[in-house]
Amino acid sequence: MLHAPTSPPTRQQAGNGLARARALAEGHGRSEPGARLAVVDGMRLIAALAVTGFHYLSAISPTLWGPSPKEFAYSLHHASMYGWLGVEAFFLISGFVICMSSWGRTAGQFAVSRISRLYPAYWCALILIVARIALIPMQTHDVAAVIHPRIVLANLTMFPDALHASLLDGVAWTLAVEAHFYLLMAVLLAFGTTYHRVMGFCVIWLAAGLVTSETKSKFLDDLVLSQYAGLFVAGIAVYLMYRFGQNLMLWILLGFAWCYELTMLPIRLSGHYREWGSKALCSWTVASALLTAFLALLLLATIGPLARIRWRWLMTAGSLTYPFYLIHQSLGLPMAGELTAHAHWLGPWGRLALTTISLLLLAGLIHRVVEKPLGRALRRRLDQALDRHPKQPADTTTQAREA
């Protein structure tokens, strides 16, 4: 059957086609799914619990819970020796999530979103930690020196190391690494986010990491985060697949970033031992396999079948992750010590469960009472400040002439 010839496109149709072509070129070729990725939220809680297991069952004195974790939780104790990889998992997820949340924003808008997201819960956790040190000091603490006003003020900035002050929240060093990544992303946002620019940014970042590794430059190492660059780039590559679809170039970028990161992994292995008091380091093979499995789970959760899961409880779990991560060590370990000293009847498993559940409940309270309302108010005020144009100075020459 013959088809009638199609009529030539109208001017409006041609304009729409041109707009679509321009959108593809600028990096908006595939509309971003509006639904939240629930499994990614759950993965964040898995990473936080892994770090918690490391701090509660492996990286502490064997007498914290009464009997040694090696005695009452042998298998969990040995598994938790690799729980520090939860930090690497956080950085991998961060590469994906931050690229998604910053896409199409200006550097100022991105700064507003990060400040309003990170600081309310962090300040709340810091206040609780200072109060705990003042009310229930550890035996080895010189309280006046530990919570000296200069130390507290430095910690309020989230960058006490840069200000030559000690950390009040032991896990806050990871926040400084995250903030450094945000700074690099802000530089990219100043040029605008497109598919090709983000790809180029990732390639340049990995190349800078290689140069840093070769030259052993401390300055470059601090600048490009060479130890963690592969994790952030891998997360960004997965996001590009999620937004634009898979292609050979993105798989090559992901593969190169992962080879880079696993090669750098021995730096993190130093200082992490298989046993309490042992000098045998954790296995690179096991650590690499665990981290690669987490990458595979991220791929399944974003461009695989798990992306269709919409379980609300996973999203709730994701909302608890950040405040729980902030308080689990600096508040959890002293709580465990007090329970061991005054609640022998609970047993080690009961004390471990009570500590973990109590801090999860406290994290939920921080999220509901502090993080959400204060973050919302802070974002609104910062957005207003960002949108407000400064008044132009008066033209004194014109005023003088009129006078």
N, C-alpha and C positions, 0 to 999 in steps of 0.2 A: 504494500500500500504506500502510495506517494504521500509525503508530508508537505504541507504548504511551507514555503520559505518563511523563516522568522523575520519579523520586522526589525529594522536597525534599532539599537538601544537609544532610549531617550537621553537627554542631557542629565536628568536626575539619576537614571540608572548608571550612566557612565561615571557620574560623580561618586555614587555609592561604591562602585567597583574600584575606583581610584583610592577611596578611603580605606577599603579593605586591604588593598595592596600596601598602602602606607602603614597600616596597623601591623601587617606581617613584618614589614621591614623594621619597624620600631620595636618589635618584640611583644606584640599583643595578639599573636596569631591564634591563640586558643583560649577561649574564655575559661577562667578559673572556676572550678566547681565551688558552689557556695556552701556545701555541707562540710561540717567540721570532720576532720579525720580522727575518729574516736580511738583507733588502735594506737596512733602516735601519742595521744594523751596517756594511754595505758603504759606505753613504753617509757615515758618519762618517770612514772611511778616505779616501774621495774628498776630503772637505773638508780633512783633514789634509795630504794630498798636494798639494792646491791651494795651501795656505799655504806648504808646503815649497817648491814651485816658485817662488812669489813671492819667498821669502827667498833661494833659491839662484840664481835666474836673472834677477831683476829689481831687487831692492831692495839689491843689494850692489855692491861695486866691480867694474867690468867685468874686472879682472885677476885675480879670485879663482881662476878655473879656467885661467889662462894666457891664451889668446885670449878675447875678449869673447863672452858668450853670443849676442850679436847676429851674430857671425861663424859660430860652429859650431852654433848651434841657433836660427836666425832665427825660425821659426814658433813654436817653443816659448817663446822669449823674449817674443814679443809676446803670446802667450796667457797667459803667467804674470803679465803686468802686472795681470791681473784676479784673480790668485790670492788676494789679501787677502779676497775675497768668501767664502772658506772659513770665515772667522770668523763672518760673517752666517749661513752655512749651519749652523754649530755651534749658534748661538743658536736658529735655527728648529727644529732637531732636539731641542734641549734643552727647548723648550716642550712638545713632544709627550712625550718620555721622562720628564721630571720629573713632569708631570701624571699619567702612568701609574704611575710608581713610588711616588708619594706618596698616591695615592687610598686613602682609608679609614684612613690612618695618623694618629697624633697628631703634633703638632709635635716632640715629643721623639723619637719613632721616626724621623721624617724626618731630624732632625739626626744621629742615630746613623748612618743609612744614608749620608748625604752625607759625614760625617767619615771613616768607614771606607772609603769609596770613593775620596775625593780625596787624602787626606793621605799614605798610605803611598808611593805612586809619586812624589808631589811631593817628599817629604822625600828619597827616594832620588836623584831627579834633582838636587836642590839639593846634596846631598853630592858627587855626581859633578862638578857644575859648579864648586863651590868647590875640589875637588881639581885640576880642570883648570886653573883660574886660578892656583893655587899652583905647580903643576908646569910648566905651559906658558903663562906669562903673555903677553898681547899686548904689542907694543912700546910702545903708548901707555898701558899700565896702570901705575898706582901700586898694586902688589899689596896692600901693607899697608892702603891706604885702601879699595880695592875690596872686600876680604873682611875688613874690620874686624869684630870680634865684634858690635858694635851693628848693622851692616848684615846680618850673617848671621842674628842673632836676629829682626830685623824680617821678613826674608824667610821664616823658618820659620813665621810666622803666616799666610802667604799674602797679607798686606795691607801690604806695605812702603810703598806710596804713602801710605796713611792714617797711617803712622808716620813719614813724611817721610824715608824711606830709599830708596836707588836699587834698581832691580830687578836681581837677579842672573840670573834667567831672563827673557829679553826678552818671552816670550809670556805671562808670568804675569798681565799686566794683564787678559786675558780671563777668568782665573779669578776675579778680584775682581768683574767684572761678573756672572759666573755666581752667585757667592756672594750678591750683592745680589738677584738673582732668587730664590734659595733663601729669603732672608729674607722677601721678599714672599709667597712660597708658604707659609712657616711661619705668617704672620699669617692667611692663608686657612684653613690647617689647624686653627688654634685655634678657628675657628667650625665646622669640619666641612666635608667635601667632598660636595656634592650638585650635581646638574646645574644647578639654578637659581642656586646660590651661585657656582659657577665662572663661569657666564655673566655674572652681575652683576659679579664681580671683573674680568673681562676688559673689560667696558664701562666700568667706573669707571677702570681703568688707562689705557685709551685716552683717555678724557675728561681725565684728569689730564695726560697727555702733551700734549694740545691746549692746555690752560691754561698749561702750562709753556712751550710754544713761543710762545704769545701774550705772556706776561708776561716771558719771558726770565729767569726766576728761577733762579739757580745752585743754590739750596737744593732747589727742586722738581725740577730736572733731575737732581741727584744722588739724590734720593729715588725718583723714578719711572722712571729710566732711559729718558727720553723718546726718545733716539736709537735704542734697540733694542726699545722696547715692542711695536711692531708685529710683530717677528719672534717674540717669545715668545708673544704672544697668538695669532698665526697657528698656531703649533705646538699650543697648547692647543685651539684650535678644531678642528684636524684630529683630535686625540685624542678630543674629544667626539663627533665623527662616527664614529670608530672604535669607541667604546664604546657609544654609544646609537643609532647610525644617522644618516643624513643627513636634514636638514630645511632649510627655507628660512631659518630664523633663524640657523642655524649658518653657512650659506653667506654670508649677509649679514655676519655677524661676521667671517668670514674675508676677505671682499672689502674690508670697511672697514679691517681691520688691514693688509691688503696695500697699499691705497691710501695709508694713513698712512705705512707704511714706505718705499715707493718715493718718496714726497714728501720724506722725511727723508734719503734716500740721498745727496744732494749734500753733506751735512756730512761723510760718510765719503769722498767723492770728493776733497775738498780734501787735498792732500798726496800723492795717488796719480797719477803721471804716466804718459803713454803710452810715453815713452822715457827711458832713463837720461840725466840732465842736461837734459831738456826741461822746458818750463813749460806744456805742453799737458796738461790733465787727462784722465784716462780718460773714456770716453764714458758718460754717464748711460744712454743707450739700450741700449748693450751690457751694462752692469752690471745694469740692470733685467731685460733678457731672460735673462741667465744666472741671476739669482736666482729669477726666476719659473719657469724650467725646473727648478730644484732643488725648488721648492715642488710643481710638478707631479709630480716623481719621488717626493716624500714621499707625496703623495696616492695614487699608484699602488702604493707600497710598503706602505700601511696599509689603505686602503679599496678598492684596486683589485686587479687580477689578480696583481701582483707580491707581494702579501701571502702567497700560497701557496708561494712559494719557500722551501725549507728547506736550502739549501746550507751545509754545515758550515764550509767555508772562509771564507765571508762572516762568520760569527760569530767565527771565529778572527781575521780581519782587524779586526773591531770591537774585540776585546780588546786589540789592539796600539795602537790609535789614541791613547789618552790618554798612555801613557808615551812613544810616539814623538813626539807633539806637544810634550811637555815638553822633550825633549832635542834636537830636530832643529836648532834655531837655535844655542843656546849651546854645544853640543858639535859639531854638524855643520859650522858655518862654520870654526872653528879646525882641524878635521880636514881640510877641503878645502884650507885654506891650507898645511898641512903637506905634503899630497900634492902640491900644485902645486910646492912648493919642492924636494921630494925624490924625486918619482916622475914625471918628465917622460915616461918611456916609456909610461905608461898612456894618455896623451892626455886631452883634456878630458872626452870621453864616458866613458872608463874611470874617471876620478876621480869624476865625478858619480855613476856607477852604484855604485862601491865605497862612497862615502860614504853614499848612501841605503840600500843593502842592509845595511851594517854597523850603521847606526842602527836599522833595522827588527829586526835580530837582537838588538841590545842591548835594544830595547823588549820583545821577546819574553822575554828573560832577566829583565828587571825585573818583567814581569807574572807570570812563573812563580815566581821566587824571592822576590820582595818583595811585590808588590801583592796576590796571592791569599792567601798564608799570613798576612801581617801584617794585611791587611784583615779576614780572617776572625777572627783573634784579637782585633783591636781592636773589631770589631762585637760579639763575644761578651762582652767585658768591659764595653763601654758598655751593652749590653742588660741585663747584670746590675746595673750601677749604676743604670740607669733603673727597673728593677723593684723594687729594694730600697727599702723604706720606711724613712725615718729613724726612729731610736728616739725615743719620746716622752719629754720631760723628766720627771724624777721630780716627783711632787706633794709639794712641800716642806711645805705646810700639813698634809696628812694625816700625813706622817712626824713632824712636830713634835707633833701631837696624840697620836699613838701613843707618842711618847717621854714 
